Structure formats: C-alpha cells, structure tokens
Amino acid sequence: MDYSISEIAKIIGADSLLPAPDSKISRLLTDSRSLTYPSDTLFFALETSSGDGHRYVKSLYDRGVRSFVVSGSFSCPDGLQDANVLYVESPLVALQTLAANHRRRYDVPLIAITGSRGKTTVKEWLNQLLQADIEIVRSPRSYNSQIGVPLSVWQLDEDTALGIFEAGISQPGEMARLREILKPEIGVFTNIGPAHSAGFESIEQKCQEKALLLDGCRSIIYNADDPLISGCVKTAPEMIGWSRTNSEAPLYVCDVARGNGRTEFRYIYIGGQSAVLEIPFEGEHELENAIHCLAVMLLLGINQETIRQRMASLTLVGTRLEVIEGVNGCLLVHDNYTSDFN
C-alpha cells in the first residue's frame, strides 16, 4: 500500500513542510547505503550510538530522495526547497508509530518469536514448513530490533495471509514497544540464557521483559521444562507448553534417538494425537527449534503426514552475515555467531 506523505505526517503527528503533499511513499529507509528507489522512499534520520542519520539528508537528496523524517532541532541545509520534511521529536518513535498504524490496517494472524537464541532459525524454518500453503511475510534476516521490527512490519500488504516476525531486546522497556507494533496472535518463547544480558539487572528480569511480547496472544508456545520461562509466561486461551519430561504436557516429546546426522523422536499432542518425526540434524538446539515449529504446525492444524515430510527436509539457516561500509571506500563482510558456552 502506498501512503501519501501528507497522510504519513498526520499519522506520526509531524510538523511538516510539504511542497509536494501528494507524493506517494512505499519504501522506508533508515540506512543510506540501502537506497534503491529514491522517488518513493521516506528516510528516517535516526540517531544511534554509532551515528546520526541527519548527516546523510543532503547526500540522499542529491541521489533523488525527496521525503525525510527529521528531529525538530535539525536545521535543513540549503537547496532542499522542494523536499518534504517532517519534523518530529523522535524519528525512531515516528517510525514505530507508522509501523503500528500499518499493522492495524491488515487483520492477518501474526506469529511473534522471542528468546535468547534460535529466533531466526525458528522463523526461517516456519517459512520453509508453511510457505507451500500460505502467503507469508517475515522478518528479513535478523531484523528484530527497535528499528528492524517496524521495517519488517512495513512489508505487510493485501496479499499477506500470515506474518512471522522476530522480537529482540537489549534493555527494559523495549519489548512493550515491539508488542504494540506487532500485536501477535501466536507467541513463541524459544529459550532464555545469559547472552546479550548487559542491559538487565538479572536473567529473571530479562525473561520477564521478553515475556511481555506474549501478553494478549491467543496462543503461547514455550518450553515448559524451563522453570524460569514457565514462571514468566502469563496464561492465554491456548497454552502449548511442550515437555520432554512430563507426559501430561499439551505436547510431549519422547523416545529421542540420534545418529548419522539425524534425530528421530515421537510426539504426543493434545487428545492423544501421536506420530514419529525425523529431522536432518543431531544437535540439541536444532531439536528444540524443531519442537517449537512442530507446536506451531499442530496449532495451525497441519496434518501429520505433511508435518513428517516437511520436517525431514529442513535445511540449515545462515543468520549472521552483514556487509558493512568500511573506511577508504572498502566493504567489510562480517560473518560471526554468538558462540558462548551455553
């Protein structure tokens, strides 16, 4: 859906200079290096710990961009008389407000995934498992931050039947903003661990903050064998707390056998539905991620044979590759993974 720049100004509550109020916007930009189609792009001049987007307004104008969201204290450079400039208190809040408004225009079910590890893998595996049946929009790569989530949600359109998005946080207060943007119907809490905990007083506080994403969900999927997560997750109409130790759990996983690069396991679901599945991995983390995906598929009513066939064909997910503009005109290909002992 295209928005007019005047419509966007109203949504985000901006003080505006709009020489072309009917300009159509279909693309949002926060990184000047990612510019592709300048004529229908709206640039948000974000101020972060690593840079200030206002520095790139003039260069983007010279490359064809004509619509900008800037801080109220920003002094527009000379020569931008025909540019649409929206002045706000915080360009980041404006981006989030616009994304939340966009989300409300599409009454489609949305799966939101949080946790310390496995978010991107679960999201990508769910796409692999479900894309043959339903039109999916999902977070690009690991777009799960205060900036990444609104940019991801902007992809929703009239053809979307299901959204699958990640949500990650680095300090208290952030998850409530992401929940307001996403408004998920199904919430998945993958796990909790010490990675990325610098902004929290304790792992308990981090778990509670992440669990805020699930407030208001119709269905919640989580590892019921983890007492910390079980204690943080609030009740919902459908609670799928899976377990490998409690045969009375809504989803019980047992008889796990590994070998030759594969893992076989049996599951028993609500009402006694049972089957044996195989995934092409031996790792414990891969099994956990697969169980979360299994729970989603069972919740959506996918039949057992389809689940069996598609689980056996899952493929690895690459999650950490970035291309970064370096000094002296070079590009840095940055490929890393959080390999703490957990």
N, C-alpha and C positions, 0 to 999 in steps of 0.2 A: 504494500500500500504506500502510495506517495502522499506526503503531507505538504501543505503549503508552509512557507516559512512563517507566515503570519499566524497560522494555526499552532505551530510549534511554540511561537513566542507566547501565545495565550496559555498553552499547557504548562509551560515552565515558569510562567509569571515573570517574563523578562521585560525590562525597559529596552526599547528597540529603536534602531534606525533602519528603516525598511524601504529603501528606494525601489525595490522590486518585491513587494509583498506577496505576489502570486508565484514566486519561484518555488518549484517542486523539489522536495527533498526525499530521497530514497536511501541514501547511504550516510552512516555516521562514521566519523573519523576521529581518533584520538592520537594516532601516531603518524606524523607527517610522512614517514618513509613508506607507508602503505597506501598512499593515494593512487587511485586508479581512474575514476571517472569524476573529475572535478566539478562538472556543471551541476550535478545533483547531490553534491556532498555537503554535509554540515560538519564543520570542525569544532570540537570542544577543546579549548585551550586549558588543559588540566595542569595543575601544579602538584608535583610529586616530589618525593625525596631525591629523585635523580634528575629532575629537570623541570622546566617551565614551558608549557605549550605556547604561551604568548609570544615567545621568541620566534615562532615559526609562522605567525599570522601573515606577515608580509611576503615571505617566500612562497607560501601556499597561494596567496592572492596572485602572485606572479605566475603561478602554474595553473591558474584558472579557477580556483575556489572563490566563491562569492558569498558564502554564508558562514558566519562564525558565532560561537558562544564564548563570551569572554567574561572575566571578572569585572565588576563595576569600577574598580580602580584602574583599569587598563586604559592607557591613552592610545587611541588608534593612530598609527603612523599616517603620514600624508600620502595621498594618492589612492585611498580606498573609498572615494566618494560614492561609487556605485555598488559597494558591498553591503549586504545585510548583516548588521552587527547586533547581537542580542546580549545585553548586559545583565548579569545575574550575580548574586552573592557568591555562589559556588558553582563553577561549571560541572563538577562531579555530581553534585546534588541534582543539577538540572538534567544531566544525562540519565541519572537513575529515575527521576520523575517522569521523563519522557518514555523510558522503557516500561515503567509500571503502567502508564496510561496505554501504551501499545499492547501490553499483555492483556489488559482488561477488554480489549476490542475483540479478542479471539477466545471463545468459550470452548477450548480444547483441553483434554486431560494433560497434565504435565507431571513428569517424574523428576524429582529433585534428589540429588545424591550428595551426601556429605560424609566426612570421616577423615582420618589421618592418612589413609593410604588406600589406593585402589579405585578412587573415584573415576579417573579417566578410563581405566580398564573396564569397569562395570558399565559405564556409559557406552563405550565403543562395542562391547560385547552385546549389550542390549540392542544396539543398532544392527549388528550382524544377525542377531537372532530374530528380529522383528521386522526388518525393512522389507521383506518379501510380502508382508501382509498389510502394511500401514505406512502412510506418508509421514516421515519423521523429520523434525528439526532438532538438532542437537548442538551442544557447545562445540565450537571449533577447538581442537587440540585440548589444552588445559585452561580454557577461559572460565575460571571460577572465582575471580576476584571481584572487588567493588566496581572495577571497570569492565572486566570480562563478562560478568553476568548480564549487565544491560546490553552490551554489544551482541551477546548471544540471543537474547530475547527479541532483539530487533529483527531477527530472521523470520519470526512467525508471520505467516500470511494465510490467505484464504484457502490454500491447498493443504495446510498443515492439519494432520489428524492426531498427532502426538508429539509432545515436546520432551526431550531428555536433557537435563542440564545439571552441571556440577555447581557446588557452592562451597567455597573455602574461605576461611577467615584467619586473620593473624592477630586480632585483639578483640576484647569485649566490645559489644555494641554493633559489630559489623553484620552479624547474621540476621538481626531483626530487619535491617535494610534490604538484605537479599531476599528474605522471605516475603517482604511486601512487594518486591518486584515479581517474584516467581509465582506466588500463590499456588503451590503444588497440590495435586490431588493424592499422589503417591510419594512417600518419603522413604529413602533408603539410607540407613546409617551403616557404613561399611565396617568401621572399627575405630578404636581410639588408641593413640600411642604418643610418645614424647616428641615426635618430630614436629618442628615449627611451633614450639611451645613458649618461645621467648616472651610473647606478649601477654601471657596469662600467669596468674598467681600460682596455679596448680593444674594438674591434669584434670582434676574434678571440675574446676571452673571451665576449662576448655571443653570438656564433654557437655556440660550444661549449656554453654553457648552454642555449640554445634547442634544440640537437640532442639534449639529454638526453631530451626528450619522446619521441623516436623509439626509444629503447632498448627492445628486446623486441617491437617491432612485427613483424608478419608481412610487411607491405608498406610501402615508403617511397617517396614521390613527391617529387621535388625538381628544381631547375634545374641540370642537370649542366654548363651553360656558366658557372656561377659557381664559380670555383676555391675560394673560401672555404667555401661551403656543401659542396662536394664533399669538401673535406678534413676537415670536421667530422662528416659523416654516417657512421655505422658501417654495416656490412653487415647485411642482412636476407635472408630467403629470397627475397623479391621486391623488387628494386631497380628502380624506374621513374625513372631519371634522364633527363629529356627534354632535347632539344637542338635548337637551330636552326642548328648548325654542323657537327655530327657525324652523318653519315648512318648510322653503325653504332650509334647510341644506341637503347635499347629503344623510345623514342618520338621520332621525328624529325619536326620541323615545318619546312616549306619553302614556297616559292612564295607568300609573303605579299603580298597586294595590298590597298590601302586606297583608299576613295573613297565619296562620298555617304553618309557616316556609317556605313559598314560595313567589315568586314575579312574577306577570304576567304583561306583557307590550306589547304594539303594536309598530311596527316599519314601517316606510315608507322609501323606498330606491329609489335611482336614477331611474327615469322613472315611478314612481308610484307603484312599487312592494311593497306589504304590507302584513303583517301577524302578528299574536299574538303568543308570546312565553311565556314560563314559566321556571323559574329556581328554584332549591330547596334551596333557601336562601332568607332571608329578608333584609340583610344588604345593606347599600348604596354602600360600597366599592365593594361588590360582584356584584351588578348591573353594576357598572362602568366597572369592569373587563369583565363581560359577554358581554357588548356592544362592547368593543374592539375586543373580539373574534368573535362576530357576524359580525362586519365590515370585518374582515379577511375572514370569510367564504363566505360572499357575494362577496367580491373581487375575490375570487377563483372560484366563480360560483357554489357553493354547492347549491343544490335545497332546497326549503323551507321546505318540509316535513322532509328531513334528518336533517336540522338545528333544527327543532322543536323537533324531537325525541331526538337528542343528547344533546341539551341544557337542557332538562328536566332531564337528567341523570348525570349531572355534579356532581363531588364529591369534598370534601374539599381537600386542598393541605397542607401538612406539609412542612415548609420552613426553620426552624432554628435549626435543630438537628445536633450537631457535637460531635464526640468522640475525645478527646484530651489526649495526653500522659502527665501525671502529674508527680510529684516528687515521689521518692521512689518506682518506678515501678507501680504506680496506673494509672487507666484510669478515666478521668472525662467526664461524659456525660453532655453536655452543651446544654440546651434547653431554648431558650429565644425568645422574639419577641419585636420589637420596638413599644412600646405602648404609644407614645407621644399623646397628646390630639387631634392632627389632624387626 
